[in-house]
Amino acid sequence: MGRRSLPKIKGSLELSRYFIPLLDEYAEQGPYEAETAELFGAEGVRAQGYDAYAGMSFEALSERLFGRVAPTELEIGSGKGLFIAAATKRSPERNFIGVELAYRYALTSASRLAKQNTPNGVMFSADAARVLRDIIPLNSLVGAHIYFPDPWWKKAHRKRRIVRPDVIQMIEERLVVGGKLHFWTDVEEYFKSGVETIKLSSNLAGPFDIPERKAEGDLDYLTHFERRTRLNEAPVYRSYFVKRIG
């Protein structure tokens, strides 16, 4: 299922607290300035390089992003932000970092956090693999979430999938002992190959099943993709893994 159009973001929202666009050294600044000028003023928001957050300790990164140190979870591919918005409200004692490559979607997710005023969530518009490699410290995450990632249907493009050996290994290294990796998708082939990749690329225990529960309302789903999939009476494949001792 493809992504649908995004809602318009109100210019009155204070998004700078929640939205952090990152650029590598080869990308152009221009699009960020042009697309965000209405929301952030005449010049728009200026993206930062990954090195602005690289090499920081967990405590220093937490203080910079959230103004406090707390157990932290990472979501890869936040889309429109339903999961991170709900998670920040449900678990105010935890911090949540969302990463979304498409900055318009990252902006939408950030706007959800801004609307509900949950300061324990931030959105990076960035490459998740680079965020893991360059920014997230080792042994710092109590949870990592990958929900309904792009399946890259063509075989020639499947090397772009986020559930791949190098990414799984980085996630394992950044989880604390007992930390969980959640992987859900509506694509059976991706689920089977992804679970196998996680098993072969890491020492994580699992996969463990996650029972489907009845939704109590229109937004009582993990993500917008889960809602669309289940309302269309299509299956959702769910699993989680746990980091072992040693």
VEXDRENMAR-107688 format. One record per residue (C-alpha): residue in three letters; residue number from 1; x, y, z. Coordinates in nm, 3 decimals. Layout:
res  n  u  v  w
ALA  NUM  X  Y  Z
...
This chain:
res  n  u  v  w
MET  1  0.000  0.000  0.000
GLY  2  0.136  0.340  -0.092
ARG  3  0.146  0.645  0.126
ARG  4  -0.143  0.888  0.115
SER  5  -0.132  1.266  0.111
LEU  6  -0.012  1.449  0.420
PRO  7  -0.220  1.691  0.628
LYS  8  -0.127  2.056  0.618
ILE  9  0.092  2.164  0.909
LYS  10  -0.011  2.478  1.093
GLY  11  0.251  2.749  1.084
SER  12  0.168  2.847  1.441
LEU  13  0.318  2.526  1.582
GLU  14  0.658  2.549  1.751
LEU  15  0.829  2.265  1.566
SER  16  1.196  2.346  1.615
ARG  17  1.192  2.161  1.949
TYR  18  1.073  1.843  1.780
PHE  19  1.213  1.848  1.424
ILE  20  1.583  1.789  1.351
PRO  21  1.674  1.760  0.982
LEU  22  2.017  1.613  0.914
LEU  23  2.216  1.634  0.592
ASP  24  2.532  1.457  0.489
GLU  25  2.822  1.653  0.353
TYR  26  2.713  1.602  -0.009
ALA  27  2.346  1.706  0.016
GLU  28  2.215  2.051  -0.066
GLN  29  2.060  2.274  0.197
GLY  30  1.813  2.443  -0.038
PRO  31  1.506  2.215  -0.021
TYR  32  1.489  2.233  0.356
GLU  33  1.490  2.611  0.353
ALA  34  1.228  2.638  0.078
GLU  35  0.988  2.374  0.211
THR  36  0.994  2.491  0.573
ALA  37  0.999  2.869  0.528
GLU  38  0.626  2.897  0.598
LEU  39  0.663  2.708  0.925
PHE  40  0.995  2.839  1.052
GLY  41  1.011  3.192  0.911
ALA  42  1.152  3.354  0.600
GLU  43  1.476  3.157  0.594
GLY  44  1.325  2.823  0.681
VAL  45  1.494  2.567  0.902
ARG  46  1.860  2.500  0.841
ALA  47  1.959  2.136  0.848
GLN  48  2.258  2.022  1.046
GLY  49  2.523  1.768  0.961
TYR  50  2.534  1.430  1.132
ASP  51  2.855  1.537  1.301
ALA  52  2.655  1.787  1.509
TYR  53  2.541  1.491  1.722
ALA  54  2.815  1.236  1.653
GLY  55  3.031  1.090  1.927
MET  56  2.820  1.212  2.218
SER  57  2.770  1.000  2.527
PHE  58  2.422  0.871  2.599
GLU  59  2.385  1.120  2.883
ALA  60  2.503  1.416  2.673
LEU  61  2.281  1.322  2.378
SER  62  1.979  1.276  2.604
GLU  63  2.031  1.612  2.771
ARG  64  2.069  1.783  2.434
LEU  65  1.760  1.626  2.277
PHE  66  1.528  1.606  2.578
GLY  67  1.680  1.805  2.862
ARG  68  1.692  1.492  3.076
VAL  69  1.832  1.139  3.089
ALA  70  1.577  0.858  3.069
PRO  71  1.534  0.513  2.911
THR  72  1.526  0.569  2.536
GLU  73  1.360  0.396  2.241
LEU  74  1.421  0.440  1.869
GLU  75  1.168  0.413  1.588
ILE  76  1.300  0.365  1.235
GLY  77  1.062  0.491  0.967
SER  78  0.808  0.693  1.163
GLY  79  0.589  0.781  0.866
LYS  80  0.304  1.007  0.981
GLY  81  0.400  0.958  1.344
LEU  82  0.111  0.761  1.495
PHE  83  0.336  0.528  1.692
ILE  84  0.574  0.787  1.835
ALA  85  0.288  1.022  1.921
ALA  86  0.102  0.750  2.110
ALA  87  0.418  0.612  2.273
THR  88  0.529  0.947  2.412
LYS  89  0.188  0.998  2.573
ARG  90  0.164  0.641  2.700
SER  91  0.517  0.633  2.847
PRO  92  0.615  0.982  2.966
GLU  93  0.895  0.831  3.173
ARG  94  1.077  0.730  2.853
ASN  95  1.237  0.924  2.568
PHE  96  1.160  0.842  2.204
ILE  97  1.368  0.919  1.896
GLY  98  1.196  0.884  1.559
VAL  99  1.387  0.866  1.232
GLU  100  1.220  0.925  0.896
LEU  101  1.412  0.969  0.573
ALA  102  1.136  1.168  0.398
TYR  103  1.151  1.506  0.571
ARG  104  0.789  1.598  0.488
TYR  105  0.682  1.291  0.682
ALA  106  0.930  1.372  0.958
LEU  107  0.772  1.719  0.977
THR  108  0.426  1.562  1.004
SER  109  0.543  1.335  1.284
ALA  110  0.707  1.629  1.461
SER  111  0.385  1.828  1.431
ARG  112  0.197  1.551  1.614
LEU  113  0.444  1.575  1.901
ALA  114  0.416  1.953  1.903
LYS  115  0.035  1.948  1.904
GLN  116  0.018  1.721  2.205
ASN  117  0.314  1.891  2.376
THR  118  0.509  1.575  2.453
PRO  119  0.871  1.686  2.504
ASN  120  0.990  1.326  2.540
GLY  121  0.984  1.276  2.163
VAL  122  1.196  1.414  1.879
MET  123  1.206  1.346  1.505
PHE  124  1.519  1.321  1.292
SER  125  1.476  1.364  0.918
ALA  126  1.771  1.146  0.836
ASP  127  1.911  0.814  0.714
ALA  128  1.844  0.561  0.991
ALA  129  2.163  0.365  0.922
ARG  130  2.371  0.680  0.966
VAL  131  2.183  0.777  1.281
LEU  132  2.259  0.435  1.426
ARG  133  2.622  0.439  1.319
ASP  134  2.711  0.800  1.396
ILE  135  2.474  0.921  1.668
ILE  136  2.317  0.649  1.884
PRO  137  2.567  0.533  2.150
LEU  138  2.635  0.166  2.221
ASN  139  2.422  -0.002  2.487
SER  140  2.184  0.293  2.511
LEU  141  1.841  0.180  2.380
VAL  142  1.577  -0.013  2.571
GLY  143  1.378  -0.059  2.251
ALA  144  1.403  -0.036  1.874
HIS  145  1.099  -0.038  1.646
ILE  146  1.070  -0.115  1.275
TYR  147  0.708  -0.106  1.161
PHE  148  0.590  -0.159  0.804
PRO  149  0.921  -0.064  0.637
ASP  150  0.939  -0.004  0.263
PRO  151  0.953  -0.355  0.109
TRP  152  1.140  -0.243  -0.204
TRP  153  0.947  -0.490  -0.416
LYS  154  1.194  -0.529  -0.703
LYS  155  1.464  -0.788  -0.636
ALA  156  1.730  -0.550  -0.765
HIS  157  1.629  -0.296  -0.498
ARG  158  1.601  -0.529  -0.197
LYS  159  1.951  -0.441  -0.082
ARG  160  1.794  -0.106  0.018
ARG  161  1.570  -0.271  0.276
ILE  162  1.630  -0.146  0.629
VAL  163  1.616  -0.498  0.774
ARG  164  1.959  -0.601  0.654
PRO  165  2.264  -0.745  0.831
ASP  166  2.459  -0.424  0.895
VAL  167  2.158  -0.241  1.038
ILE  168  2.052  -0.534  1.257
GLN  169  2.405  -0.565  1.394
MET  170  2.411  -0.194  1.480
ILE  171  2.074  -0.221  1.652
GLU  172  2.192  -0.517  1.859
GLU  173  2.506  -0.327  1.965
ARG  174  2.297  -0.027  2.073
LEU  175  2.037  -0.218  2.270
VAL  176  2.088  -0.269  2.642
VAL  177  2.068  -0.625  2.771
GLY  178  1.699  -0.710  2.775
GLY  179  1.624  -0.442  2.515
LYS  180  1.373  -0.537  2.245
LEU  181  1.368  -0.508  1.867
HIS  182  1.015  -0.503  1.723
PHE  183  0.961  -0.588  1.355
TRP  184  0.614  -0.575  1.195
THR  185  0.513  -0.578  0.831
ASP  186  0.217  -0.655  0.608
VAL  187  0.442  -0.827  0.350
GLU  188  0.476  -1.197  0.427
GLU  189  0.789  -1.244  0.214
TYR  190  0.961  -0.950  0.386
PHE  191  0.859  -1.082  0.726
LYS  192  1.004  -1.427  0.660
SER  193  1.325  -1.297  0.506
GLY  194  1.356  -1.022  0.770
VAL  195  1.317  -1.263  1.060
GLU  196  1.576  -1.490  0.902
THR  197  1.812  -1.195  0.853
ILE  198  1.776  -1.096  1.220
LYS  199  1.842  -1.452  1.335
LEU  200  2.149  -1.495  1.115
SER  201  2.293  -1.146  1.171
SER  202  2.264  -1.121  1.548
ASN  203  2.259  -1.304  1.876
LEU  204  1.915  -1.168  1.963
ALA  205  1.671  -1.414  2.118
GLY  206  1.354  -1.471  1.920
PRO  207  1.142  -1.431  1.724
PHE  208  0.862  -1.404  1.979
ASP  209  0.502  -1.374  1.866
ILE  210  0.282  -1.074  1.938
PRO  211  -0.091  -1.155  1.954
GLU  212  -0.325  -0.927  1.762
ARG  213  -0.554  -0.729  1.988
LYS  214  -0.885  -0.571  1.901
ALA  215  -0.866  -0.199  1.825
GLU  216  -1.091  0.010  2.048
GLY  217  -1.098  0.316  1.822
ASP  218  -0.991  0.464  1.490
LEU  219  -0.647  0.557  1.622
ASP  220  -0.600  0.251  1.842
TYR  221  -0.347  0.098  1.606
LEU  222  0.030  0.095  1.621
THR  223  0.075  0.283  1.292
HIS  224  -0.136  0.417  1.007
PHE  225  -0.018  0.125  0.796
GLU  226  -0.149  -0.123  1.054
ARG  227  -0.485  0.053  1.057
ARG  228  -0.516  0.050  0.676
THR  229  -0.403  -0.311  0.654
ARG  230  -0.641  -0.441  0.917
LEU  231  -0.937  -0.237  0.796
ASN  232  -0.878  -0.400  0.459
GLU  233  -0.884  -0.737  0.640
ALA  234  -0.527  -0.817  0.535
PRO  235  -0.281  -0.993  0.769
VAL  236  -0.015  -0.820  0.975
TYR  237  0.299  -1.016  1.063
ARG  238  0.444  -0.932  1.407
SER  239  0.755  -1.031  1.599
TYR  240  1.001  -0.907  1.855
PHE  241  1.352  -1.006  1.960
VAL  242  1.541  -0.956  2.288
LYS  243  1.910  -0.884  2.347
ARG  244  2.072  -1.160  2.548
ILE  245  2.339  -1.132  2.817
GLY  246  2.687  -1.151  2.668
